[in-house]
């Protein structure tokens, strides 16, 4: 849901951020724990159903089953925002993919 307006590349990148967070000691240690953190991902803060559930479920399975640092298009990112936002983070920018900028 967070990257619903992006193509597969952008959606995959956001998926990698979720997995990267679950592997970091700074965040919950499960994917569900990361996704359900308050204020982090809009799919848990809006009541609209996901229209392409099967597609997103399949994409998530592909990310989880094929996860490796060498496959990660975000190069280990733990954070991201849309290009139109400027949060002023003092983090290392790792990638720009479609409409999102990624950091760690």
Residue pairs with C-beta under 8 A, 6 or more apart in sequence:
1 41
1 42
1 43
1 46
1 48
1 50
1 56
2 14
2 41
2 42
2 43
3 10
3 11
3 13
3 14
3 15
3 100
4 11
4 50
4 52
5 99
6 13
6 14
6 97
6 98
6 99
6 100
7 98
8 59
9 73
9 97
9 98
10 97
10 98
10 99
10 100
11 56
11 59
12 59
12 62
12 63
12 73
13 73
13 74
13 77
13 80
13 95
13 97
13 98
13 100
13 102
14 80
14 100
15 59
15 60
15 63
16 63
16 67
16 72
16 73
16 74
16 77
17 74
17 77
17 78
17 79
17 80
17 102
18 31
18 34
18 35
18 41
19 31
19 63
19 64
19 67
20 72
20 74
20 76
20 77
20 78
20 104
21 27
21 28
21 34
21 78
22 28
22 29
22 30
22 31
22 33
22 34
24 78
26 78
27 33
27 34
27 37
27 78
28 34
28 36
28 37
31 64
34 40
35 41
35 43
35 44
36 44
39 45
43 50
50 56
69 76
73 95
73 97
74 80
74 94
74 95
74 97
74 102
75 94
75 95
75 102
75 104
76 94
76 104
77 94
77 95
77 102
77 103
77 104
78 103
78 104
79 89
79 91
79 102
79 103
79 104
80 100
80 101
80 102
80 103
81 87
81 100
81 101
82 99
82 100
82 101
83 96
83 99
83 100
83 101
84 99
89 103
91 103
91 104
92 103
92 104
93 101
93 102
93 103
94 102
94 103
94 104
95 101
95 102
96 102
